[in-house]
């Protein structure tokens, strides 16, 4: 306090000290002399009177020096003091006690006529804002309605800090429930705002009763009986033991895909529920591979109220409904099947894939091996393959080339496709997603074709399946070829012949965990199915499994020795599999009752596994930039016929809200990644959004079309946790240098602001000696001294 004092007339210090010494000396001498006179009984009164006179003299002498008080205070209207009011829907949640909502409590004290508002406006430039998904300046906070779908508190405070970065901000008064929707991970450092945040808290806690859907998990597989598994948690708050209903609803058709009833106990915080279903195509839904679903949960007793949307028992129905997306890859997937001879395997594989509209099987089957052009044993000399003798003179030119193997093409789309046999260029082979090689020797392929197969798997990302048979896995030549490199198993250490044995097919633990291998929903049923499978008699012996490969199935012979029957591995960007069984067709011929479709289902799932991760020339994906899907980045990848990044392309993107009008724009090239094009999109409304990207080359030709989708679900974050989040508000206040203020203490808080740290201040000075209380105090001291002397009869 003394550091705030100044002396207006310091030149009088020596004079004041001299006068003080003389006067104080006289006063003390006078009282001491009077003491000696003998009035010892009034010693206490005499001492008090002496002190009062000394105090009066000292005060008067201090006034002679003109003492001044110096301090600082906020410069009027030079400092900003914004008031932020949360207008999100969670502010209107009403608890069971019937108390006013948080929004009603805040608007009751925030009016411009409130005493604390008037006092605050005297010293500060008060700005009023409301926020939900964005920050907005408002005139009357008391008229703001809680209608926002999100509480972008972090974004609003950061936007405020950026807006007033060059201005002096004394602090921010925050009125919110603390349910942040844009800082769930706690990534914002509130100390970087540059001003203090003062959250306003209420004195009572809300008693919330609520049920919400949370943590949706969607997984897809090649398991035909359940290709989509949707799991979510049902979280209860303040609820007693009750019966619940959980549903999955197809948004396009409005139909309930599946419904389950469950019970949640009083002390049970959450309940997990899982649905397995196969998306069904509906008429009029288009060709998009994206489908939208809703996960719903409500009390069984509220089934009728749930249909009307009127929440009575619960605080809100807004969080009982969550959207999610299922993206089913859209074909056609083209698979090239190469066989060394006509066999049963192709027949059953073709029959199995006839029911899968997304997979197209193209067959390349050798029906005759190479033949010499002439034989010395013949009576006549011919320069054509005897198999094609008698074609006629008109076909003589064509017949001379048939010294090569005779191959037939099945399932080709045009006459020129595979007309020269197995593809010889990247463009021709890369048009397929997978290749199946069955019962054919490695020497059938030229060295360039084998290297092409290697590029097909490693670079293009295709799938390769090697099946067993008489000509398959010719280890002496196979192991030193690129095909041997692609195989997930090594050749045997020594050349051996396949034994004439009976082999039983079994799945390993890893195989049981792969849904595309299983044909039943659980391990017990799968084990029973395997026990009923027929035995096999043809197996190509293999050596050790390569380090990165996984054995999914084995066979067991009479000697109980386990031999690999299905082995897979990743190879570059693609995947390869080896199935040394040479007579898998026996399974289709010897089907047991109740398992008539098992072989066909197995083939469909295997082919889907071969193709489901194979890159396409045009791919589209959506990257969510927040946890509610409102801000997303659409990424389109384009490749040429050799599956190299395609630059200088034109990418047209059409975003269609579910039930809304499409929005068309162009994606821009990403300079950091060749062949990648991006665009950002902000979803203004809740619901599903479908994306279709069309890529055209620099010559205007269409490269391909890809689609994707996402859901914007702001209510998921806004109503994730209801009630007052005091912990978040305390964290904001502590890191920013502020403190939580009770609503009933707003007047005292505003009164204390001038004594707090404020950016822009001014110096004030006032003379202490000129204050009336100084003279009054001196007079009181003198009057008190005189009164004591008269009272005690002192001279």
C-alpha positions in Angstrom: 0.0 0.0 0.0 2.8 2.4 0.8 4.3 1.8 -2.6 1.1 3.5 -4.0 1.8 6.8 -2.0 3.4 10.0 -3.4 4.3 13.2 -1.7 3.0 16.4 -3.4 5.3 18.7 -1.4 8.5 16.8 -0.6 10.3 20.1 -0.1 8.5 20.6 3.2 9.8 17.3 4.7 12.6 19.0 6.7 10.3 21.7 7.9 7.7 19.2 8.9 10.3 17.1 10.7 11.5 20.2 12.6 8.0 21.2 13.6 7.1 17.7 14.5 10.1 17.4 16.8 9.3 20.7 18.6 5.6 20.1 19.0 5.9 16.5 20.0 8.6 17.4 22.4 6.5 20.1 24.0 3.4 17.8 24.2 5.4 15.0 25.8 7.1 17.4 28.2 3.8 18.9 29.2 2.3 15.5 30.0 5.3 14.3 31.8 5.4 17.4 34.0 1.7 16.9 34.7 2.4 13.3 35.7 4.8 14.5 38.3 2.2 16.7 39.8 0.7 13.6 41.3 -2.3 12.5 39.4 -1.2 8.9 39.2 -4.7 7.6 39.5 -5.4 9.0 36.0 -2.3 7.5 34.4 -4.3 5.5 31.9 -6.4 8.4 30.8 -3.4 10.7 30.6 -1.6 8.1 28.3 -4.6 7.8 26.1 -4.9 11.6 25.9 -1.2 11.9 25.0 -1.5 9.4 22.2 -4.6 11.1 20.8 -2.9 14.5 20.7 0.3 13.1 19.1 -1.9 11.4 16.4 -3.7 14.6 15.7 -0.4 16.5 15.3 1.1 13.8 13.1 -1.9 13.8 10.8 -1.8 17.6 10.4 2.0 17.5 9.7 1.4 14.7 7.1 -1.1 16.9 5.4 1.6 19.6 5.2 3.5 17.2 2.8 0.4 16.8 0.6 0.2 12.9 0.4 -1.2 11.5 -2.9 -2.6 8.0 -3.6 -1.7 6.6 -7.1 -3.3 3.6 -8.8 -4.5 2.0 -12.1 -7.9 1.2 -13.4 -9.4 -0.1 -16.7 -9.6 2.6 -19.2 -13.4 3.0 -19.9 -14.5 1.3 -23.1 -10.9 0.4 -24.1 -11.2 -3.2 -23.2 -13.5 -5.7 -24.7 -15.5 -8.1 -22.5 -17.6 -10.5 -24.7 -20.4 -12.6 -23.3 -21.0 -16.0 -24.9 -24.3 -17.9 -24.6 -24.6 -21.5 -25.7 -27.7 -21.9 -27.8 -27.4 -25.6 -28.6 -30.3 -28.0 -28.0 -28.7 -29.6 -25.0 -29.2 -26.4 -23.1 -32.9 -27.1 -23.2 -32.7 -30.5 -21.5 -35.2 -30.6 -18.6 -34.5 -32.9 -15.7 -36.9 -35.0 -13.6 -37.1 -32.4 -10.8 -38.9 -29.9 -13.0 -36.3 -27.2 -12.4 -35.8 -24.6 -15.1 -33.4 -25.6 -17.9 -29.9 -24.3 -18.1 -31.0 -22.0 -20.9 -33.8 -20.6 -18.8 -31.5 -20.0 -15.9 -28.9 -18.1 -18.0 -31.4 -16.0 -19.9 -33.0 -15.0 -16.6 -29.8 -13.3 -15.4 -28.3 -12.1 -18.7 -30.8 -9.3 -19.6 -29.4 -5.8 -20.3 -31.2 -4.3 -17.2 -29.4 -6.6 -14.8 -27.3 -4.7 -12.3 -24.1 -6.5 -13.2 -24.6 -5.8 -16.9 -25.0 -2.1 -16.2 -21.9 -2.0 -14.0 -19.9 -4.1 -16.6 -20.8 -1.7 -19.4 -19.5 1.3 -17.5 -15.9 0.1 -17.7 -15.8 -2.3 -20.6 -16.9 -2.6 -24.2 -19.4 -5.4 -23.9 -20.1 -7.6 -26.9 -22.8 -10.3 -26.9 -22.5 -13.5 -28.9 -24.4 -16.8 -29.2 -22.9 -20.0 -30.6 -23.9 -23.5 -31.7 -22.0 -24.7 -34.9 -20.6 -21.2 -35.4 -20.2 -17.9 -33.5 -22.8 -15.2 -34.2 -23.2 -11.7 -32.8 -26.6 -11.0 -31.3 -28.3 -8.0 -29.8 -30.5 -9.5 -27.1 -29.1 -12.6 -25.4 -32.4 -13.1 -23.5 -34.2 -13.8 -26.7 -31.9 -16.5 -28.0 -33.6 -19.9 -28.5 -31.7 -23.2 -27.9 -32.1 -24.6 -31.4 -28.5 -25.4 -32.5 -27.5 -29.0 -33.3 -23.9 -28.7 -32.1 -21.9 -27.0 -29.4 -18.8 -25.8 -31.2 -17.3 -24.2 -28.0 -13.7 -24.7 -29.0 -14.2 -23.3 -32.4 -16.1 -20.3 -31.1 -13.5 -19.4 -28.5 -10.7 -19.8 -31.1 -12.7 -17.7 -33.6 -13.2 -15.1 -31.0 -9.4 -15.1 -30.1 -8.6 -14.7 -33.8 -11.2 -12.0 -34.4 -9.9 -9.8 -31.5 -6.2 -10.7 -31.8 -5.3 -7.0 -32.3 -7.7 -5.8 -29.6 -7.5 -5.8 -25.8 -9.8 -8.4 -24.3 -10.2 -8.3 -20.5 -12.0 -11.6 -20.4 -14.9 -13.7 -21.7 -18.0 -14.5 -19.7 -19.1 -18.0 -20.8 -22.6 -19.4 -20.3 -22.7 -23.0 -21.4 -23.4 -26.5 -20.2 -19.8 -27.6 -21.1 -20.9 -30.3 -23.6 -18.3 -29.6 -26.3 -18.8 -31.3 -29.6 -15.6 -30.1 -31.3 -12.9 -30.9 -28.6 -13.8 -34.4 -27.4 -10.2 -35.4 -27.4 -9.1 -32.4 -25.4 -6.7 -31.2 -28.0 -7.1 -27.4 -27.5 -4.6 -25.6 -25.3 -6.8 -22.9 -23.7 -3.8 -21.0 -22.4 -3.2 -19.9 -26.0 -6.4 -17.9 -26.3 -4.8 -14.7 -25.0 -7.6 -13.9 -22.5 -9.2 -15.4 -19.5 -12.5 -17.3 -19.7 -15.0 -17.0 -16.8 -17.6 -19.8 -17.1 -20.9 -19.2 -15.3 -22.1 -22.1 -13.2 -25.4 -22.8 -11.5 -25.8 -23.9 -8.0 -28.0 -27.0 -8.6 -27.1 -30.2 -10.4 -29.5 -31.7 -13.0 -31.0 -35.1 -12.4 -31.1 -36.6 -15.9 -32.9 -39.8 -17.0 -31.8 -40.7 -20.5 -31.1 -43.6 -22.9 -28.8 -43.1 -25.8 -27.2 -45.1 -28.7 -23.4 -44.8 -28.7 -20.3 -46.3 -30.2 -21.6 -47.8 -33.5 -19.3 -50.3 -35.1 -19.8 -51.7 -38.6 -17.8 -54.5 -40.0 -18.2 -56.3 -43.4 -17.1 -59.7 -44.4 -17.4 -62.2 -47.2 -19.4 -64.5 -44.9 -22.6 -64.9 -47.0 -24.9 -65.5 -44.0 -23.9 -62.3 -42.3 -21.9 -60.0 -44.6 -22.6 -56.9 -42.4 -22.4 -56.8 -38.6 -23.6 -53.6 -36.9 -22.9 -53.4 -33.2 -23.7 -50.5 -30.8 -23.9 -49.7 -27.2 -27.1 -48.6 -25.4 -26.1 -46.3 -22.5 -28.5 -45.5 -19.7 -28.4 -42.7 -17.2 -30.6 -42.5 -14.1 -32.8 -45.3 -15.3 -34.2 -48.2 -13.2 -34.5 -51.8 -14.5 -36.4 -51.7 -17.7 -37.2 -53.5 -20.9 -35.6 -52.0 -24.1 -36.1 -52.4 -27.8 -33.2 -52.1 -30.3 -33.7 -51.8 -34.0 -31.8 -51.4 -37.3 -33.9 -49.5 -39.9 -33.1 -49.2 -43.6 -33.5 -45.5 -44.3 -34.3 -46.0 -48.0 -37.2 -48.3 -47.5 -38.2 -47.3 -44.0 -38.4 -50.9 -43.0 -37.1 -52.5 -39.8 -34.2 -54.8 -40.8 -34.1 -56.5 -37.5 -35.4 -55.9 -33.9 -34.2 -57.2 -30.6 -35.7 -56.9 -27.1 -33.4 -56.8 -24.1 -33.4 -55.8 -20.4 -31.1 -53.4 -18.7 -30.7 -53.6 -14.9 -30.6 -50.8 -12.5 -26.9 -50.8 -11.9 -26.0 -51.6 -15.5 -24.5 -48.6 -17.2 -24.6 -49.9 -20.8 -25.7 -52.8 -22.9 -24.1 -54.0 -26.1 -26.3 -55.3 -29.0 -25.3 -56.7 -32.3 -27.2 -57.2 -35.6 -26.2 -59.4 -38.5 -27.9 -58.7 -41.8 -27.4 -58.7 -45.6 -28.3 -55.5 -47.3 -31.1 -55.9 -49.8 -31.5 -53.9 -53.0 -34.7 -52.0 -53.2 -36.4 -50.9 -56.4 -35.8 -47.3 -57.1 -32.7 -46.9 -54.9 -30.3 -46.6 -57.8 -27.1 -48.3 -58.5 -25.1 -46.8 -55.7 -23.2 -49.1 -53.4 -23.9 -46.9 -50.4 -26.9 -47.7 -48.1 -27.9 -45.8 -45.0 -29.3 -47.3 -41.8 -30.4 -46.1 -38.4 -29.6 -47.7 -35.1 -32.5 -47.1 -32.7 -33.1 -47.9 -29.0 -36.0 -46.9 -26.7 -38.0 -48.2 -23.8 -40.5 -50.9 -24.7 -43.2 -49.0 -22.8 -42.4 -45.9 -25.0 -43.0 -47.6 -28.4 -46.0 -45.4 -29.2 -44.3 -42.2 -27.8 -41.2 -43.0 -29.8 -43.2 -42.9 -33.0 -44.4 -39.4 -32.2 -41.1 -38.1 -30.9 -42.5 -36.8 -27.7 -40.1 -37.6 -24.9 -41.8 -37.9 -21.5 -39.8 -40.3 -19.3 -36.5 -39.5 -20.9 -34.8 -36.1 -21.1 -34.5 -36.4 -24.9 -35.1 -38.7 -27.8 -32.5 -36.9 -29.9 -29.7 -39.4 -28.9 -31.8 -42.5 -29.2 -31.3 -42.6 -32.9 -27.9 -42.9 -34.8 -27.1 -43.1 -38.5 -24.5 -45.3 -40.0 -23.4 -46.2 -43.5 -22.8 -49.5 -45.2 -20.7 -49.4 -48.4 -20.9 -52.6 -50.5 -18.3 -52.7 -53.2 -20.0 -52.6 -56.6 -18.8 -54.9 -59.4 -18.5 -56.3 -61.8 -15.4 -58.1 -60.6 -13.7 -59.9 -63.4 -11.8 -63.1 -62.7 -9.6 -64.9 -65.2 -9.7 -68.7 -64.8 -6.8 -70.5 -66.6 -6.9 -74.3 -66.7 -4.6 -76.9 -68.3 -7.5 -79.2 -69.2 -11.3 -79.3 -69.1 -12.3 -80.5 -65.6 -15.1 -80.6 -63.1 -13.6 -77.6 -61.1 -14.5 -75.0 -63.7 -18.0 -76.4 -64.1 -18.9 -76.1 -60.4 -17.1 -72.7 -60.1 -19.0 -71.3 -63.0 -22.3 -72.6 -61.5 -21.5 -71.1 -58.1 -20.8 -67.6 -59.6 -23.8 -67.6 -61.8 -25.9 -66.5 -58.7 -23.4 -63.6 -57.9 -24.3 -60.7 -60.2 -21.1 -58.8 -59.1 -18.6 -61.5 -60.3 -17.9 -62.3 -63.9 -15.8 -65.5 -64.7 -13.8 -65.6 -67.8 -12.4 -69.0 -68.7 -9.2 -69.8 -70.7 -9.1 -73.6 -70.9 -6.6 -75.6 -72.8 -8.2 -78.5 -74.6 -5.2 -79.8 -76.5 -1.5 -79.4 -76.0 1.1 -78.4 -78.6 1.3 -80.7 -81.6 4.1 -81.0 -84.1 3.5 -79.6 -87.6 4.3 -82.9 -89.4 5.3 -86.4 -88.6 7.7 -88.6 -90.7 5.3 -91.6 -90.1 2.5 -89.9 -92.0 2.1 -90.9 -95.7 1.6 -87.3 -96.6 3.5 -84.3 -95.3 1.5 -81.6 -93.6 2.6 -78.3 -92.0 -0.5 -78.0 -89.8 -1.6 -79.5 -86.6 -3.3 -82.8 -87.3 -6.1 -81.8 -85.0 -7.1 -79.1 -87.5 -6.7 -81.1 -90.7 -9.4 -80.7 -93.2 -10.1 -77.0 -92.6 -9.9 -76.4 -96.3 -7.7 -74.3 -98.6 -9.4 -71.1 -97.5 -8.2 -71.7 -93.9 -4.7 -72.9 -94.8 -3.2 -69.6 -93.7 -4.9 -69.7 -90.3 -4.3 -73.4 -89.8 -0.5 -73.1 -89.9 -0.5 -71.4 -86.5 -2.1 -74.3 -84.7 1.2 -75.9 -83.8 0.5 -74.1 -80.5 -1.8 -75.3 -77.7 -5.5 -75.2 -78.5 -7.4 -72.9 -76.0 -11.0 -72.1 -75.8 -12.3 -68.8 -74.4 -15.5 -68.8 -72.3 -17.3 -65.8 -70.9 -15.4 -63.1 -72.9 -17.2 -59.8 -73.5 -15.9 -59.2 -77.0 -14.4 -61.2 -79.8 -10.9 -59.8 -79.5 -10.6 -60.5 -75.7 -8.0 -63.1 -75.0 -7.8 -64.0 -78.8 -4.0 -64.4 -78.4 -4.3 -66.6 -75.3 -3.1 -65.5 -71.9 -2.6 -61.7 -71.7 0.8 -60.4 -72.7 0.5 -56.7 -71.7 -0.3 -54.9 -68.5 -3.4 -53.2 -70.0 -4.9 -56.6 -71.0 -4.3 -58.4 -67.7 -4.9 -55.5 -65.4 -8.5 -55.4 -66.6 -9.1 -58.3 -64.3 -9.3 -58.3 -60.5 -8.1 -61.8 -59.9 -6.6 -64.8 -61.6 -7.2 -68.5 -60.8 -4.6 -71.0 -62.1 -5.8 -74.6 -62.1 -4.0 -77.8 -63.2 -1.5 -76.2 -65.5 2.3 -76.3 -65.6 4.5 -73.2 -65.1 6.0 -73.6 -68.6 2.6 -72.8 -70.1 3.4 -69.2 -69.4 6.3 -67.4 -71.0 8.9 -65.7 -68.8 7.3 -62.3 -69.7 3.8 -63.6 -68.8 5.1 -64.9 -65.4 6.7 -61.5 -64.7 3.4 -59.9 -65.8 1.6 -62.0 -63.2 4.0 -60.8 -60.6 3.3 -57.2 -61.5 -0.4 -58.0 -61.5 -0.2 -59.0 -57.9 2.5 -56.8 -56.4 1.9 -53.6 -58.4 -1.7 -53.7 -59.5 -2.9 -55.3 -56.2 -4.7 -58.3 -57.8 -5.5 -61.6 -56.3 -4.0 -64.9 -57.4 -5.3 -68.4 -56.5 -3.2 -71.5 -57.3 -5.2 -74.7 -57.4 -3.9 -78.2 -57.3 -4.0 -80.8 -60.0 -1.9 -83.2 -62.2 0.1 -80.4 -63.8 0.1 -78.0 -60.9 3.0 -77.2 -58.6 5.6 -78.9 -60.9 8.2 -78.1 -58.3 11.3 -78.7 -60.3 10.4 -75.9 -62.7 7.7 -74.1 -60.6 10.0 -73.2 -57.7 12.5 -71.3 -59.8 9.9 -69.3 -61.7 8.1 -66.1 -60.7 5.0 -68.3 -60.0 7.0 -70.1 -57.3 7.8 -66.7 -55.8 4.1 -65.8 -55.8 3.3 -69.1 -54.1 2.8 -68.9 -50.3 4.5 -72.3 -49.8 8.0 -73.6 -50.6 8.6 -76.7 -52.7 9.3 -79.9 -50.8 12.9 -80.5 -49.9 12.9 -83.5 -52.2 10.9 -84.5 -55.2 8.0 -86.8 -54.0 4.9 -88.2 -55.5 1.5 -87.5 -54.1 0.4 -90.5 -52.0 -2.7 -92.4 -52.7 -4.5 -91.6 -49.5 -7.7 -90.3 -48.1 -7.5 -86.7 -46.8 -9.9 -85.1 -44.3 -10.3 -81.3 -44.6 -9.9 -79.3 -41.4 -9.7 -75.6 -40.5 -7.0 -74.2 -38.3 -7.6 -71.7 -35.6 -6.7 -68.9 -38.0 -9.1 -70.3 -40.5 -11.9 -70.4 -37.9 -11.4 -66.7 -37.4 -11.7 -65.8 -41.1 -15.3 -65.3 -42.0 -14.7 -65.9 -45.7 -13.5 -69.4 -44.9 -16.4 -70.3 -42.5 -19.8 -71.3 -43.8 -21.6 -71.3 -40.4 -22.2 -68.6 -37.9 -20.2 -70.2 -35.0 -17.5 -72.7 -34.3 -19.7 -75.5 -33.2 -21.8 -75.5 -36.3 -18.7 -75.1 -38.5 -17.1 -78.2 -36.8 -20.2 -80.2 -37.5 -20.2 -79.1 -41.1 -16.5 -80.1 -41.5 -17.2 -83.5 -40.1 -19.8 -84.2 -42.8 -17.5 -83.1 -45.7 -16.4 -85.8 -48.1 -12.8 -86.9 -48.1 -10.3 -86.0 -50.9 -7.8 -88.2 -52.7 -5.6 -85.8 -54.7 -3.1 -83.5 -53.0 0.0 -81.9 -54.3 2.6 -82.2 -51.7 4.2 -78.9 -50.6 7.1 -77.9 -48.4 7.3 -75.4 -45.6 5.0 -72.5 -45.4 6.7 -69.1 -46.1 7.3 -66.8 -43.1 4.6 -64.3 -44.0 2.0 -66.8 -45.0 -0.9 -68.1 -42.9 -2.2 -71.7 -43.0 -6.0 -71.5 -42.9 -6.8 -75.2 -43.6 -5.0 -78.5 -43.5 -5.8 -82.1 -44.5 -5.1 -85.2 -42.4 -4.3 -88.5 -44.1 -4.3 -92.0 -42.7 -1.0 -91.4 -40.9 -2.6 -88.4 -39.1 0.0 -86.1 -40.5 -1.2 -82.5 -41.2 -0.5 -81.1 -44.6 -1.3 -77.6 -45.8 -4.6 -77.4 -47.8 -5.1 -73.6 -48.0 -2.4 -71.1 -47.4 -2.6 -67.3 -48.0 -0.1 -64.4 -47.9 0.2 -60.8 -48.8 2.4 -60.1 -51.8 3.1 -56.4 -52.5 -0.2 -54.6 -52.9 -2.1 -57.9 -53.6 -2.7 -61.3 -52.1 -2.1 -64.9 -53.1 -3.4 -68.2 -52.0 -2.5 -71.8 -52.7 -4.9 -74.8 -52.4 -2.9 -78.0 -53.3 -6.1 -80.1 -53.3 -6.6 -81.4 -56.8 -10.1 -82.8 -56.5 -12.1 -80.2 -54.6 -14.9 -81.0 -57.1 -15.7 -84.2 -55.0 -17.3 -81.9 -52.5 -19.8 -80.7 -55.1 -20.5 -84.3 -56.3 -21.0 -85.7 -52.8 -23.1 -83.0 -51.1 -24.8 -84.0 -47.9 -28.5 -83.2 -47.1 -28.6 -79.7 -45.7 -25.3 -78.8 -47.3 -26.4 -78.6 -50.9 -25.2 -75.0 -51.4 -22.1 -75.2 -49.3 -19.6 -75.8 -52.1 -21.1 -73.0 -54.2 -21.1 -70.6 -51.2 -17.5 -71.5 -50.5 -16.5 -70.6 -54.0 -18.4 -67.3 -53.9 -16.7 -66.3 -50.6 -13.3 -67.3 -51.9 -13.7 -65.2 -55.1 -15.0 -62.3 -53.1 -11.9 -62.5 -50.8 -9.7 -62.5 -53.9 -11.3 -59.3 -55.3 -12.7 -57.2 -52.4 -9.4 -55.3 -51.7 -8.2 -55.0 -55.3 -7.8 -51.4 -56.3 -9.9 -50.0 -59.1 -8.9 -47.4 -61.6 -11.2 -44.9 -59.9 -11.7 -45.0 -56.1 -13.6 -42.6 -53.9 -13.5 -42.3 -50.1 -14.7 -39.8 -47.5 -12.5 -38.7 -44.7 -14.4 -37.1 -41.8 -12.7 -34.1 -40.4 -14.8 -34.1 -37.2 -16.6 -36.8 -35.1 -20.1 -35.8 -36.3 -19.5 -36.0 -40.1 -20.4 -32.3 -40.9 -17.0 -31.4 -42.2 -15.6 -34.0 -44.6 -12.9 -34.3 -47.3 -13.8 -36.3 -50.4 -10.7 -38.0 -51.9 -10.7 -39.4 -55.4 -7.9 -41.6 -56.7 -7.5 -42.1 -60.5 -5.2 -44.5 -62.3 -4.4 -45.2 -65.9 -4.6 -48.6 -67.7 -1.2 -49.6 -66.2 -2.5 -48.5 -62.8 -0.1 -45.7 -62.5 -1.3 -42.3 -61.1 -3.4 -40.4 -63.6 -2.7 -36.7 -63.7 -4.3 -34.0 -65.7 -7.7 -35.6 -65.2 -11.1 -33.9 -64.7 -13.0 -35.1 -61.7 -16.7 -34.2 -61.4 -18.1 -34.8 -57.9 -21.9 -35.0 -57.2 -22.9 -34.8 -53.6 -26.5 -35.8 -53.0 -28.1 -35.4 -49.6 -30.6 -38.1 -48.8 -33.9 -36.8 -50.1 -32.3 -33.5 -51.2 -31.0 -31.8 -54.3 -27.6 -32.9 -55.7 -24.7 -30.5 -55.6 -22.1 -30.7 -58.4 -18.5 -29.4 -58.2 -15.0 -30.4 -59.3 -12.3 -31.9 -57.2 -8.9 -30.3 -57.3 -5.6 -32.1 -57.8 -3.6 -32.8 -54.7 0.0 -31.6 -55.3 1.4 -33.9 -52.6 0.0 -37.2 -54.0 0.0 -37.9 -57.8 -3.3 -39.1 -59.1 -5.3 -37.8 -56.1 -8.0 -35.2 -56.2 -9.8 -33.7 -53.2 -12.6 -31.4 -52.2 -14.0 -30.3 -48.8 -17.7 -30.3 -48.1 -19.7 -29.0 -45.1 -22.9 -30.8 -44.4 -25.5 -28.3 -43.2 -28.1 -30.8 -42.2 -28.2 -34.2 -40.5 -28.7 -37.3 -42.5 -27.0 -39.4 -45.2 -24.9 -38.0 -48.1 -24.1 -40.0 -51.2 -21.0 -39.1 -53.4 -20.4 -40.0 -57.0 -17.1 -39.1 -58.7 -16.7 -39.3 -62.4 -13.1 -39.2 -63.8 -12.3 -38.2 -67.4 -8.9 -38.3 -69.0 -7.2 -35.3 -70.7 -8.7 -36.4 -74.0 -12.3 -36.3 -72.6 -12.8 -40.1 -72.4 -14.4 -41.5 -69.3 -11.9 -43.3 -67.0 -14.4 -44.6 -64.5 -17.0 -43.8 -61.8 -16.8 -44.4 -58.1 -19.2 -43.7 -55.3 -19.0 -43.4 -51.5 -21.1 -41.9 -48.7 -21.2 -40.7 -45.1 -23.6 -39.6 -42.5 -23.8 -36.3 -40.7 -25.1 -36.8 -37.2 -24.6 -33.7 -35.0 -27.0 -35.0 -32.3 -24.6 -37.9 -31.7 -22.1 -35.5 -30.2 -24.5 -32.9 -28.8 -26.4 -35.4 -26.8 -23.6 -37.8 -26.0 -23.6 -36.8 -22.4 -26.4 -34.7 -21.0 -26.3 -32.4 -18.0 -23.8 -29.8 -16.7 -20.2 -30.6 -17.5 -18.4 -28.8 -14.7 -15.2 -30.7 -15.3 -14.8 -29.2 -18.8 -15.6 -25.7 -17.6 -13.1 -26.0 -14.8 -10.5 -27.1 -17.3 -11.2 -24.2 -19.6 -11.1 -21.7 -16.8 -7.9 -23.0 -15.2 -5.9 -23.2 -18.4 -7.0 -19.7 -19.6 -6.4 -18.0 -16.3 -10.0 -17.4 -15.3 -12.3 -19.0 -12.8 -15.8 -20.4 -12.6 -18.3 -17.8 -11.4 -21.6 -18.7 -9.7 -24.6 -17.1 -11.3 -25.6 -15.6 -7.9 -22.2 -13.8 -7.6 -22.1 -12.0 -10.9 -22.4 -8.6 -9.3 -19.5 -9.1 -6.9 -17.4 -10.6 -9.8 -18.0 -7.5 -12.0 -17.2 -5.2 -9.1 -13.8 -7.0 -8.7 -12.8 -6.8 -12.3 -11.1 -3.4 -12.0 -8.7 -4.9 -9.5 -7.9 -7.9 -11.8 -5.4 -8.0 -14.6 -6.7 -5.9 -17.5 -4.8 -5.2 -20.8 -5.5 -1.5 -21.1 -5.5 0.6 -18.0 -5.0 4.3 -17.0 -3.3 5.9 -14.0 -5.4 7.8 -11.4 -4.2 10.1 -8.6 -6.1 11.7 -5.8 -4.8 13.8 -2.8 -5.2 12.0 0.5 -4.7 15.3 2.5 -7.7 16.8 0.7 -10.0 14.2 1.9 -12.5 15.3 4.6 -11.9 12.2 6.7 -8.3 13.3 7.3 -9.4 16.6 9.0 -12.3 14.9 10.7 -9.9 12.3 12.2 -7.5 15.0 13.4 -10.4 16.9 15.0 -11.7 13.7 16.6 -8.3 13.0 18.1 -8.1 16.5 19.6 -11.7 16.4 20.8 -11.0 13.0 22.4 -7.9 14.3 24.1 -9.8 17.3 25.5 -12.7 15.2 26.6 -10.5 12.8 28.5 -8.8 15.6 30.3 -12.1 17.2 31.3 -13.6 13.8 32.3 -10.6 12.9 34.5 -10.1 16.5 35.8 -6.7 16.8 34.3 -5.1 20.2 33.6 
